Amino acid sequence: MDEPEPAAVAPAAAPTGLGPDTQEFLKALGSPTRQRIMTLFSQGAEMSVGEVAERTGISQATASQQLTLLRRGRIVTSRREGKTVYYRADRDGAVAALTELQSYLMTCC
């Protein structure tokens, strides 16, 4: 008598990949300059582009570009006061990206 074939085991669900916000988060953290900038925002510090440039030794144009990438990655947030834009760490954005990254790594690895 023929034995029944074993039931096919469904493959584990493949990770769907990271969302665009988390991808931007990872890109933003990929630069040593941006990592250095982030150390300035400890304990809720808030700074203008000029202050960031001065403290990191980069031009204001470069600081502005780097802060734009950090904001796009939801690592910093900004507010405008008159003509000056102030930046500070975006804890909620970072936590959201890290939560998604952790979930992704738990399913793929």
Order of alpha helices (4+ residues) and beta strands (2+ residues): alpha-alpha-beta-alpha-alpha-beta-beta-alpha
